[in-house]
Amino acid sequence: MNIFDIYLDKIKKLAIKLNKKNVIEIPECLNEINVDVPPPQFDCDISTNVAMVLSKLNKKSPIDLANQLSELIKKDDKNIFSINVAKPGFINIKFEGSFWNNFLKEMIDNHKTFGVNNEQKKNKYLVEFVSANPTGPLHVGHCRGAVIGDVISNILNFNQHKVTKEYYVNDHGNQIISFTKSVYLRIREILNNEKFPTDNPDLYPGDYLIDIAKNIISENKKFIFDNFDNISRELTKLSVDQSLKMIKLNLNSLGINHDNFASETEIVNNNEVQLVVDKLKKCNFVYQGKIKAPKGEDKNDWIERDQLLFKSTDFGDDKDRALQKSDKSWTYFANDVAYHNNKLKRKFDILINILGSDHAGYVKRITSVVEALSGKKNILICKVSQLVKLIKDGKLFKMSKRKGDYITVEDLINEVGKDAVRFIMLNRSSDVELDFDFSKVKEKSKDNPLYYVQYCYARISSVYRHIGKNINDDVNVASYNFNYSSEEIKILRKISEWPKCIEVSSNKLEPHRIPIYLYELSSQFHTYWNMGKDNEEKRFINNEKKISDEKLIFLKAIANVIKSGMDIVGVTSPEKM
């Protein structure tokens, strides 16, 4: 039951009806009209901007038109208790108590689908996230993007879209050559006591390579490691496979499982790069030319080379992009173009890429080429996951991947647990930097959002446990009629916002809205719970160890939404803490 959609539909139908009676003028499209969550200063349940949208066309002030429409909206609607108008022209609606009684019943009866947008077209999504080079374990820099991608997928799945989660394995290029060489030298170190050149900047120095090397040795006993050139191809595959095993374990410990792992090497070996370039040529989207020096670059230091270029400026990019180098080898961008063409051939409606902060400048060029290949705008949506600042003992922990001095996903989980990692990584919008304070995420207070939300669910569970019932049991509410207090209606009002939260999170791909909403709902609940400390009438369980059906079902509604949201975020809802 989405009360915002219900009343948006009612208001639009009323506007159309009034237009047919020549009472008001309306535009061809009514999409600018909305029914939304009212600001905190308005004592009401929903708010609409319909008067402000229609005022100019009707040559009336928004306030005057709002007053006129208010009376018509309230007419014959028994659910509405009152309507008032607020500047600059909002129409604010407050419902009768009976409305909330019926809302609660329907929400409880349909708690598994409460929040799902059944009116929305269902799409086929491909969500690509993490896609870290298979050259080492996942570190905290990958962790935030991993959680964001997974929770976006969960939100879309909850809203009944079809979602495929994909990891693009960058197993081609110079970094893989360096990685394989590093593994080889670690193998030589183990087998022949040859010292590993840790000071070589072209190699990966991390100790994790020792484990990879040991695994390769034990699983390939007939393999002879005496000449790198002779075994480089086979060793590359073995090394990448071992690294991917490690990465998958990292992801699994984070509660993440991808549906598919796509290989860059396979894309290249299947001649998909040449095929997509030919496709772009046929459409006249490529040309032979030279890239001028970027802004800020000294022209004297810039060498203009004759290259095969994609006309990305035709699609909103700030400069054309090279597909082929002067030596005729493909650029990394060309390989990525082929990969995205591969995505398009798989007939997804919408492609989503979760990119690290170091790839922010990559957004325009890849969205432009996907538009060129598909003929559609916005078929590829890129979300950038900004940096995570780690704070330990009140100090900023600076990572150096080059030195092997960095915190891995495994380190993070071992320190604070999977739930804390996932929840806190969503605590801010993905496009702003995030502070991850190790001490704060362990606190048992309202300053730790995860604890505060989990404690809400545990408190409700304790009430059910106290009377010998299980919080997960279904309840029959058909025969009940409740009369809730103003404090309880305030919480019910917050519960009614859940479908709106899901809708916006899904449409805007903003997963941080979910934990923020859960924290706000939990905060309202804890405030109400604490009233019982000073007022016996406000306690959920009285001195006779009993609780009314009214309060029991009220608690059930809160718990259902908390559990639904925590499942989407991918964290537990403990019944005891």
Secondary structure as GFF3:
##gff-version 3
##sequence-region A 1 577
A	DSSP	alpha_helix	3	20	.	.	.	ID=ss1
A	DSSP	beta_strand	35	36	.	.	.	ID=ss2
A	DSSP	beta_strand	46	48	.	.	.	ID=ss3
A	DSSP	alpha_helix	50	54	.	.	.	ID=ss4
A	DSSP	alpha_helix	62	74	.	.	.	ID=ss5
A	DSSP	beta_strand	80	86	.	.	.	ID=ss6
A	DSSP	beta_strand	90	95	.	.	.	ID=ss7
A	DSSP	alpha_helix	97	109	.	.	.	ID=ss8
A	DSSP	beta_strand	124	128	.	.	.	ID=ss9
A	DSSP	alpha_helix	140	158	.	.	.	ID=ss10
A	DSSP	beta_strand	162	169	.	.	.	ID=ss11
A	DSSP	alpha_helix	174	192	.	.	.	ID=ss12
A	DSSP	alpha_helix	208	219	.	.	.	ID=ss13
A	DSSP	alpha_helix	228	253	.	.	.	ID=ss14
A	DSSP	beta_strand	260	263	.	.	.	ID=ss15
A	DSSP	alpha_helix	264	269	.	.	.	ID=ss16
A	DSSP	alpha_helix	272	282	.	.	.	ID=ss17
A	DSSP	beta_strand	286	290	.	.	.	ID=ss18
A	DSSP	beta_strand	306	310	.	.	.	ID=ss19
A	DSSP	three_ten_helix	312	315	.	.	.	ID=ss20
A	DSSP	beta_strand	321	324	.	.	.	ID=ss21
A	DSSP	alpha_helix	332	345	.	.	.	ID=ss22
A	DSSP	beta_strand	350	356	.	.	.	ID=ss23
A	DSSP	three_ten_helix	357	362	.	.	.	ID=ss24
A	DSSP	alpha_helix	363	374	.	.	.	ID=ss25
A	DSSP	beta_strand	380	385	.	.	.	ID=ss26
A	DSSP	beta_strand	388	392	.	.	.	ID=ss27
A	DSSP	beta_strand	395	397	.	.	.	ID=ss28
A	DSSP	alpha_helix	409	416	.	.	.	ID=ss29
A	DSSP	alpha_helix	418	425	.	.	.	ID=ss30
A	DSSP	beta_strand	434	437	.	.	.	ID=ss31
A	DSSP	three_ten_helix	440	442	.	.	.	ID=ss32
A	DSSP	alpha_helix	449	466	.	.	.	ID=ss33
A	DSSP	alpha_helix	486	496	.	.	.	ID=ss34
A	DSSP	alpha_helix	498	508	.	.	.	ID=ss35
A	DSSP	alpha_helix	513	534	.	.	.	ID=ss36
A	DSSP	three_ten_helix	536	538	.	.	.	ID=ss37
A	DSSP	alpha_helix	549	569	.	.	.	ID=ss38
###
